[in-house]
Every structure is written in C-alpha cells, then in structure tokens.
Amino acid sequence: MRDAHLASRRRDMGVARYYRLYELLSAALQDGTIAPESALPSEPELCDLHGISRTTVRRALDRLEREGRIVRRRGSGTYARRQQAVQRL
C-alpha cells in the first residue's frame, strides 16, 4: 500500500506528466503526425491542451531537443527536425 502511495505522489510532482507529454510528442514525431520541419504547438498551447504547467512542457521539449528531434528558435517557435535515415547492417 505504501508503494502505491509513493507512486501517486511521484505523479503529483510532475514526473509522469512530463513523461506523458514527451511520449505523446515523440510518437507524433515518429509517425509523421507532426511532419518534419513543421511547427509544434506553442508552449502556452501545450499547457492549455494538456492541463499542465509551462515548466512541465519545457521539460518534455528539452528532452526532445537533447535527442535532436526538435529545434527551438527563440521568438519563432519549436520545429520538428528531419530525422536521419537509420543505416541497417
């Protein structure tokens, strides 16, 4: 019972929310729902759409940026990057 309570508290701290948004955006980038070089919704739009804080949105976007999947341009927006073709052996 205590473990369930701790897991619930972790979700309340924003970890699950950030990761859920990251997974959602990651899947949309992967399956082409968000096309390469197209703009992602703005941070305030993502906050409103998902009912989460701007800090949580930024954590998810930071992770995608570190992975090289998006590019963020100050004053312009966030854009999907064209993915490199994976070489198969």
C-alpha positions in Angstrom: 0.0 0.0 0.0 2.8 2.4 0.8 4.4 1.8 -2.6 1.2 2.8 -4.3 1.0 6.0 -2.2 4.6 6.9 -3.2 3.9 6.2 -6.9 0.9 8.5 -6.6 3.0 11.2 -5.0 5.6 11.0 -7.8 2.9 11.6 -10.4 1.7 14.6 -8.4 5.3 16.0 -8.6 5.0 16.3 -12.4 7.3 13.4 -13.4 4.5 11.4 -15.0 3.0 14.5 -16.7 6.3 15.5 -18.3 6.9 11.9 -19.5 3.4 11.5 -20.8 3.8 14.7 -22.9 7.3 13.6 -24.0 5.8 10.2 -25.1 2.9 11.8 -26.9 5.1 14.3 -28.8 7.7 11.6 -29.5 5.1 9.3 -31.1 3.7 12.2 -33.2 7.2 13.0 -34.5 7.8 9.3 -35.2 4.6 8.5 -37.0 4.5 11.8 -39.0 1.6 13.4 -37.3 4.0 16.2 -36.7 5.7 16.5 -40.1 9.4 17.2 -40.4 10.2 20.9 -40.4 6.7 21.8 -39.2 5.9 23.9 -36.1 4.9 22.2 -32.9 2.1 23.9 -30.8 3.5 26.7 -28.7 4.3 26.2 -25.0 1.1 28.0 -23.8 -1.0 25.9 -26.3 0.6 22.7 -25.0 -0.1 23.9 -21.4 -3.8 24.5 -22.2 -4.3 21.4 -24.3 -2.9 19.1 -21.6 -3.7 21.0 -18.4 0.0 21.1 -17.3 2.4 23.8 -16.3 4.9 25.5 -18.6 7.8 24.0 -16.6 6.4 20.5 -17.3 6.1 21.4 -21.0 9.6 22.7 -21.1 11.0 19.5 -19.5 9.4 17.4 -22.3 10.6 19.8 -25.0 14.1 19.9 -23.5 14.4 16.1 -23.7 13.3 16.1 -27.4 15.8 18.8 -28.1 18.6 17.0 -26.5 17.7 13.9 -28.6 18.0 16.1 -31.7 14.3 15.5 -32.7 13.2 19.2 -32.5 14.9 22.6 -32.8 13.8 25.5 -30.7 14.1 29.0 -32.1 13.7 31.8 -29.6 10.9 34.1 -30.7 10.0 31.9 -33.6 8.8 28.5 -32.2 9.7 24.9 -31.9 10.1 22.8 -35.1 10.3 19.1 -35.9 13.7 18.1 -37.3 14.0 15.9 -40.3 15.2 12.5 -39.0 18.3 11.0 -40.3 17.9 7.7 -42.1 18.9 4.8 -40.0 21.6 2.6 -41.6 20.9 -1.1 -41.3 23.5 -3.7 -41.4 
